[in-house]
Every structure is written in structure tokens, then in C-alpha cells.
Amino acid sequence: MNILLLAIYIVFGIAGLLTLWRIVVGPSILDRAAASDVLLTLVMCVLGAEMAINQHTRTLPVLLVIAAVSVFGSISIARFVARKDDVGR
């Protein structure tokens, strides 16, 4: 079980660092938005794995809030980019 937890921590840690790198370096706002969605998804996966390993549902409201923030953030960025494209034409 400890080896499995270590593997989970390593995989999610590397994925988180690569995602943060894309947020910082990303050439466009859409790259940064996609990377932030991936980061929020990684956080949700880590919380879900923690819930499954420890067999509880206490962090389920946190997962729901993160999912809502992610959806609303993606929608607002898409609207912002769409408006920016319309102005340029």
C-alpha cells in the first residue's frame, strides 16, 4: 500500500509541476487556461484518491466547489477570448 501511495504522489507531483510550467511559460491565454483546468482536475483527482484510500466522503463538497469554479472559469475565459476575436475583425 505504501508503494502505491508513493507512486500516486510521484505521478501527481510531476504532473502538477509540468502543468505549473505550462501556466507560467504558455505562449497564449488559451494555453494557460487549459493548463489551469488541468491543474484543477489534478487537484480533484488527488482529493478523490485520498477519499478512496481513507474511505470517507468529507471532501466531496470541496470537489464540487472546485468543479464549479473550473467550469465557470473556462466559460468566462472562452467568452473573453471570443469577444477579443470579434473586436479584431
C-alpha positions as CSV (number, residue, x, y, z in Angstrom):
1,M,0.0,0.0,0.0
2,N,2.9,2.4,0.8
3,I,4.4,1.8,-2.6
4,L,1.1,2.6,-4.3
5,L,0.8,5.8,-2.3
6,L,4.4,6.8,-3.2
7,A,3.7,6.1,-6.9
8,I,0.5,8.2,-6.7
9,Y,2.4,11.1,-5.1
10,I,5.2,11.0,-7.6
11,V,2.9,10.9,-10.7
12,F,0.6,13.7,-9.4
13,G,3.6,15.7,-8.3
14,I,5.3,15.5,-11.7
15,A,2.0,16.2,-13.5
16,G,1.4,19.3,-11.2
17,L,4.9,20.6,-11.9
18,L,4.6,20.2,-15.6
19,T,1.2,21.9,-15.5
20,L,2.5,24.8,-13.5
21,W,5.3,25.2,-16.0
22,R,2.8,25.4,-18.8
23,I,0.8,28.1,-16.9
24,V,4.0,30.2,-16.5
25,V,5.5,29.6,-19.9
26,G,2.4,29.1,-22.0
27,P,2.5,31.4,-25.1
28,S,-1.2,32.2,-25.2
29,I,-4.0,32.8,-22.8
30,L,-5.7,29.6,-24.1
31,D,-2.7,27.5,-23.2
32,R,-2.7,29.0,-19.7
33,A,-6.5,28.4,-19.4
34,A,-6.2,24.8,-20.5
35,A,-3.3,24.3,-18.1
36,S,-5.3,25.8,-15.2
37,D,-8.1,23.4,-16.0
38,V,-5.7,20.5,-15.9
39,L,-4.3,21.7,-12.6
40,L,-7.8,21.9,-11.1
41,T,-8.5,18.4,-12.4
42,L,-5.3,17.1,-10.9
43,V,-6.3,18.6,-7.5
44,M,-9.7,16.9,-7.9
45,C,-8.0,13.6,-8.7
46,V,-5.7,13.9,-5.7
47,L,-8.7,14.6,-3.4
48,G,-10.7,11.8,-4.9
49,A,-7.7,9.4,-4.5
50,E,-7.4,10.5,-0.9
51,M,-11.1,9.9,-0.3
52,A,-10.9,6.4,-1.8
53,I,-7.8,5.5,0.2
54,N,-9.1,6.7,3.5
55,Q,-12.7,5.6,2.8
56,H,-14.5,8.8,3.6
57,T,-16.6,11.5,1.8
58,R,-15.7,14.6,3.8
59,T,-14.0,16.4,1.0
60,L,-16.8,15.8,-1.5
61,P,-18.1,19.4,-1.1
62,V,-14.6,20.7,-1.8
63,L,-14.6,18.6,-5.0
64,L,-17.9,20.1,-6.1
65,V,-16.8,23.7,-5.5
66,I,-13.5,23.1,-7.4
67,A,-15.5,21.6,-10.3
68,A,-17.9,24.6,-10.3
69,V,-15.0,27.1,-10.3
70,S,-13.3,25.3,-13.1
71,V,-16.4,25.3,-15.3
72,F,-17.2,28.9,-14.7
73,G,-13.6,30.0,-15.2
74,S,-13.4,28.1,-18.5
75,I,-16.7,29.7,-19.7
76,S,-15.5,33.2,-18.7
77,I,-12.2,32.8,-20.5
78,A,-13.9,31.5,-23.6
79,R,-16.2,34.5,-23.6
80,F,-13.3,36.9,-23.1
81,V,-11.3,35.3,-26.0
82,A,-14.4,35.3,-28.2
83,R,-15.0,39.0,-27.6
84,K,-11.4,39.8,-28.2
85,D,-11.6,38.0,-31.6
86,D,-14.8,39.8,-32.6
87,V,-13.2,43.2,-31.9
88,G,-10.2,42.4,-34.0
89,R,-12.3,41.7,-37.1
